[in-house]
């Protein structure tokens, strides 16, 4: 065996030794989105993705999934929310998941579109029901996600270019417009 073949084989062995542990590691519980301050797992990420799709479904226009609104929601909550809001978000997320499991007998993300829509409508009704007893975390979570979903959609490139006629400077200056005399 010559030196080149030996060096090449050693490089392959070392590369394999470095890569192999990451291939064997099971990341079922780890979220795809990496956030600095907000700690979520894959199930919670899936729930928020399903919730944004339920709030903003695909019709003849792209929905939340096509525009990546769930990523926007996570990024805004991670970067722009206070620690208290982030704690309320996580607590509300858990409460929302538990309530969905109780009412739907399955995880929110595993429900059909009709089941998810019915559950979201029941949450909306609870927000106006004065007899509903809740610590406020579920509604705070829902309102945060709904608000960020709508904000993300209305500031998306699709919305600003295809839905709304965007003008950098609205209105025009016409220097040749005749000035009229003001009467006092």
N, C-alpha and C positions, 0 to 999 in steps of 0.2 A: 504494500500500500504506500502511495506517495503522500507527501505532506499536504498537497492541495485537497485530496480526498479526505484525509484525516481532519483537516480544519473544517471542511464543509460538513462532514458528519457531526463534528462536535457542535458546530453552530446550529444544526438541525435539532440535535438532542437538547441543547440549552433552550432554544426557542420553544420546543415542545414542552419542556419542563416549566417554562414561564407561563405558557398559554393554557396548559392542561387544567390547572386548578380552577380557572375561571369557567371552563367548559363544564366541569363537574358540579359546580355550585348551583344549587336550586334557588332561583329568585322568584318563586311563585308569589310570595308576599310582598315583594318590593315594587314600589310604584315606578312607572316609566319616567314620569316627570320628576326631575331632581330639584328640590327646593331647599333653600338655605334655612329658613326659620319654621316653615310649616312641615310637620311630620305626618305623612299620610302613607297608607299602604295601597296595594293594588285594588282591593275591594272598594275602598273609599274613592279612589280615582275613577273606578268604573261607575260608581254610584253618581258622582258629580257629572261624569260624561253623559250618563243616561238622563239625568235631570236636565241638563242644558239642552239635550235633544228633545226632551218632552216640552220644555218651555218654548223652544224655537225649532219645530220640526221642519223637515224638508218638504217643500211643496213645489211650485214651479220655480221657486228661488232656492238657493242653497240654505241648508239648515245649519245648526250649531256644529254638527260633526264635520261638515265639509269646510267650514270656516275656521275650525280649531278653537272654538269659543271656550271649551273646557280648559284649554291650556292658558287662555287669557285670564280666566277666572282664577286659576291657581297662581299665576304670576302676579296678578293684582293683589290677591290676598297675601302672598308671600312678601311682596315688595312694599305695598302701600298701606297695609292695614297695621294698626297698633297691636301690641302684644295681647291686649284684652280682646280685641276683635278677632285675632287669630285663635285665641283660646275659646271664644264663643263659637267660632266657625267649626272647630274640631268637635266641641261638645254638641253643637247643633247637628253636625254631620252624623255623629253616633246616635243621637236621639232620632233623627230622621230615618236612619237605617233601621233602628229598632221598631219604630212606629210602622214603617213600611212592611217589615217582616210580620208584625202582628196583624195588620189589616189585609195584606196580600198573601200571607202564608208562604212567602218566598222573598228572596232579596229583591230590592227595587229594580236593579239592573237586569234581573232575570225575568221580570214581568213583561207582558205584551204591551204594545203601545196603548191599547185601551185601558189596561189595568193601571199603567203608570199615569195616564191622563186623569183617570178617576181618582187616584190617590192624590195627585197634585191639586185637583179641584177640591177635594175634601180638606186639604191643608189650607187652601185659599178661603174656604168657608169658615174654618176654625179661626182665621184671623179676624173675622167680623163677629164671631159668636162670643158674647160676653160671658156665657156660662162655661166656656172651655177653660179648663184648669191646666196650665202649663207654666214652666219656669221661664218661658220666653226664648229659650235657646233654639228650639225647633223653628220658630217663626223668624228669629234673627238670622239663622242659617239660610232659610228659604229666601228671605228678602235680600240677603247679601248675594246669593247665587243668581237670583232673578235680576237684580239690579245690574250686576256685573255682566250677565248674559246680554241684556238689552244694550248696555253701554258698549260692550265688545262688538255687538252686531252693528250698531249705528256708527261706530268709528272704524269699521272694517273697510278694507280697500274695495271689496265688492259693493258694499252699500254706498260708499262715497263716490264711486265711479259709475255704477250701473243703475242704482235706485234713485239717487239724488243727483241733480245736475250741479256739480261742484264748480264754483267760481272762486279763484284765488282772491280776487277783489270784486265783490259784488257791486253792481252799479257801474255806470260809465260816466266819464267826464267828457262833456261835449263843449269844446271851447267856442264853437260857432253858434251856440244857442243864444238867441236874442234876449238881452236883459230888458226887463220891463221896469218902468219907473215906479217906485214905491209911492203910494199916496198916503199921506198922513192925515 
